[in-house]
Amino acid sequence: MHFVPALDTYSCHLHADAWEALPQAPWGLEEIARKARELALHGLQSTDMKHFERYRDSQGVISTDAVLRLREIFQGLELSFELGTGGTDVEHLKDAARLAEALGAKVVRTFIGGGSWHNQAETVERLRRAEASLRLLLPLLDELDLSIGVENHQDVSTDECLALINAVASPRVGVCLDTGNQFGVLENAPEASMRLATCAVTLHVKDYHLLPVPAGGYVLVGAVPGTGCAAVRQTLAEVRKQAQAAGRSSIQANLECAVEYIPVTPARRGWRDDCRTAARLVVEAVLPGGAPSGEALATLAHMETLQKEHSTEAALRFEDEMLERGAAAMLQLLEG
């Protein structure tokens, strides 16, 4: 079993056209694909369907010529491609699956979504709808020879994610394992990743620095893989072992090394009463001394400076540096 080192387009979210890009001429999938090869990577995962807005006609249909051109670009660069979308509406997922097949992809990534992971009744209903949609999607996945990876997207717990995959019970449906995201739902991300590795069909290789907040909770700061608290090396080893046991020949490992700052605090998240305890236990598990690393503090200070200065050029330069350092670090981790 081997990993295909790849780039997740969210790593370029300051440059790219799917978000509020900073440059006047934002990168599209063509430019990000070329960046992936420049970084010595061999795959690409698009994070958001907004990447395809520039290819839609007046009726909202994605141009067939544009799809063929993108597929030729990916093939010419010798990049494997995975299509990313979000949500579990079955008709939307069917459209995404057909687009993925046309682009030469073998995996579609989605997530359940919703910002109320602490609202149990709402979460149960979202999971129920997700299970029903994924079951309805199975015949098309079989027809197109596709798999779908449901990402742990800071929206559901590890137990809930695994229960969904086990309920659908199809080799076509697995997890897009994000190695850092379970910090966002007050879980020990390294422990969660070990459990999710059993059904991973694709990866987001992500790391976070974790900085405790005196009022409770912590702040997540994007980190170069292997330098933060997510125990990326150990997770990759477990994914490799589980994939070999399942008879998989390869898994795409998509670098998600983003310039981002995410508060996981009572004020931001609307916590239940037990959330402070859960956050404290996470901090104690991944920061035994209770203090963040010097690199974590320096990264946070640099991000805060960029925010204050409102310098587009400096922000883009910092993202470029993170991309280069992140790709080099991930390549080393994948060798191990």
N, C-alpha and C positions, 0 to 999 in steps of 0.2 A: 504494500500500500504506500502510495506517495501523495504528498501534498502538492497541489498546484498553487504556487504563490501568485496572488492576484491583488488587484486594487479595488476597494469599494469606493464608489464615487463620492460618498459623504466625506472622505478624507480631503476632498477638494471643494468643500462646500462654500468657502469664501470666493473661490474662482468660478464656480460652476453655475450653469443656467437654471438649475432646478430650485435654487434658493435665491435669497436676495444677494446676488453676486456683487462683489465690489468693483471689478473692472468694467469699463464701458463695453468691452467685447468679451463677454463671459465664455468660458469653455463649454462646449457641447460634448457629446459622447465621443466624437472623433478626436478632439483635442485630449480628452482624458485617456482615451485608448493609447494615443501616442505617448502620453506621459507615463503610462504603465510600462510600456516597453523601454522607455528611457530609464526607468527605475529598475530594469532587469526583471520585471514581473511578466507572468505568462497568462494572466487572466484578468477579467474585468467583471464586476457586478454593479449594475446600475441600481441606485438606491430608491429612486422615485420616478413615477411615470411622468413627472413634469419635464424630464429630459426629452420627452417626445413631443412636447407642445410645438416646437419649431417645425415639426414635420407634418402637422395636421393641415388639412385643407379647410375651406370655408364651412364644410359640413361637420368638421371635427374628426374626420377620418385620417388616420396616419397613412401617408403616401406609400404605396407599394414600392415605388422607385427608391424612396428614402430607406426603406427597410432593406432592400437588396444592396444598396450602397453601403449601409452600415455593416451588413453581414460580410461583404467583400473586404471592407476595411479590417474587421476583426480577423478574418481569415488571412489577409495579407500580412498582418502583424503577428500572426500565429498566436492569437489570444483566444482562449476559451471564454465564453460569455455566459453569465447568469443574469436573469431579469429580476429586478426588484420592484415590488409594489407594496400596497398596504391594504388592510381590511380583509373581510371574509365574505363580502357579498358574492354570491356564486356566479352571477352573470359577469361581474367585473373580473373575477378570477378566471373565468373561461376566456374572456378577451385577452387577458394577460398571458394565459397559457398558449393561445394561438399565436400571439406576437412573439413569445419566447421561441416557439418552434420555428417560426419564420426567420428568426435571427440566429438560429443554430444552437440555442441554449438547450441544456438538459435539466436545468434546475430553475424553479421560480421561488423567490423568497417573498414571504408576506409576514404580516404580524396582525395580532388581534386588534390592538389599538384601544383608545379610550384613556382618559387621564384620571380615572377614578378607581385605581387599583385597590384603594382602601375601602371602597364601597362594595361590600360583599354581594349584596343582592344584584347590583348592576354587573359585577364581574361574572356571576353565575349565569346571567342571561346572555352576556356576550359569548361566553364559552359554549353555551347551548347552541346559539346560532352558528358559531364557528364549526362545531361538530357536524351540524346538519349540512352546512355548505360544503365542507370537505368531502362528506360522503357523496353528495351529488356531483362533485367534481371528478371523482375517481374514474368513471368511464372515459372521460376525455383525457385524463392523464395517461391511462393505458393506451388509448388510441395514438397519442402523440409521443409516447415513450418519455414522459417527463416525471420528475419528482418535484414535490413542493416542500420547502423548509419553512416552518412557522418560527419566527424569531422570538426569543425571550427579549422583549423590547421595552423593558421597564414598565410593563403593563400587567403582567400576571406573575404569580409565584412559580417556583420550580415545580411544586406539587401539581398546580393547576395545569401547567404546560405539559407535563408528563402524562397527566390524566387524560388530556385531550388527545395526545398522540396514541395512547393505549386504547382509547375508546374507538377511534377511527380504525385502528388495527390494520393498516395497509403498508406494505413496503414502499409505496409511492409517497407516503406522508411522514416526514420526520421533522427535525429541528434545525433551524439556522442558529447555531450556537454562537452567541455573542459572549466573549469571555469576560466582559466587564459589567454587563448590564444589570446583573442581579443585585449589585450594590444599590441600584436605584429603587429597588423594592425592599430594602432593608434586609437583604440576605448576604451571607458570606459568599461572595462571588466564586472564589476558588472551589469551595465545597459544592456549590450549585452546578458549576461547570462539569465537575466530575460525574454528577448524576445525569446531566443532560447529554454528556458525551455518548451515552449508550445508543442514542437515536439521531446523532448529528448527520445531516446530509450535505451541509455546507457550513462555513465558519465566518464569523467576524473576529479577526484577531485585534482585540482592543485591550488597552490597559488604562487604568486611572490612578492618579495620585489621590489619596483620601486625606482630607484635612478636617479634623474635628472642629465643631462649632460649640462655644461655651454654653449657649442656650439650648443645646440639644441637636443631635444629628451631625451632618458633615457636608462638606463640599467635595464634589468630584471634579477633578481637573484632568483633561486629556493628557496622556503620557505616551512616550515611546514604548512599544511592547517590550516587556521584560524589565522596565525600570519602575513600575508602579506596584500596586497591591493585588493585582489579579492573578498572580501565579501562572502566567501564560505558558511557560515552559512545561510545567506539570500537566496542564490541561491538554496541550498538544500531544504529549506522550500518551495520555489516556484516550484521546480521540483516535490516535493511530492504533492503539491496542484494540479498541472496540471495533473500529472499521475493519481491521484485519480479521477479527473473529466473525464479522458479518459478511466477509467475502468481498468487501469493496476494493476496487483497484485504485481509486483516487478520491480525494476530497479537495475542493477548492478552498483555499485559505485566503480570505479577502481582508487586506489591511484596512482597518478603520482607525486611523490615527488622527483624530480631529482636534482642531483648536476649539475647545469648548469648556464651559464652566457651568456645572449643574448643582444648585443647592438641593440637598436632600434634608430639609429642615421642617419643623412644625409650621412655620409661616408659609412656606412654599407648598406643602403637601396636604395640609388639612388632616393631621394624623388622628388615628384612634389613640386611646389611652395607653395601649401597650407598645406604641411605636418608639417611644423614647428608650425603653428597655431594649428593644430589638436593635436600635441604632447603636446603643452602648455596647452590646455584645459583638456587633460587627467590628467596631473600632478596636475592642480588646483583642479580637481574633487576628486582625490583619496589621495592627499597630501595637505590638506587645508593650512597647515603652510608652505608648500614648502620644508620641510626638511624630509629626510628619518628617520626611526626609528633607535634606537641604535642597535637593533638586525639585521637590514638590513645592516648597516655598518660593524658590526662584521662578519656577514656571508660572505660579499664580501671580507673583509680583509683575512678571513681564506681561501677562494677559491684562492685568488691571491697568498697567501703563498704556498699553495699546488702546484700551477702551477710553481712557481719559484723553489721549492725544488725538483720537479720531483720524489716524493716519492710514489711509488706504494702502499706500505703498509699503508701510511697515507691517501691516497685518498680512498682506499677501506674501511678503518676504518670510514672515514667521511661519505661515502655512507651508511654503516651499521647503523651509528647513525641516519642519516636522515630517513632511512627506519623505524627504531624503533619508533622514535619520530613522524614521519608522520602517521604511522599506529595507534598509540595510540590516536593522535589528531583526525584523521578521525573517529575512532570509537565513540569518544565522540560527535563529530559534528553530526553524523548520528543518535544518540539517541535523539537529540534535536528537 
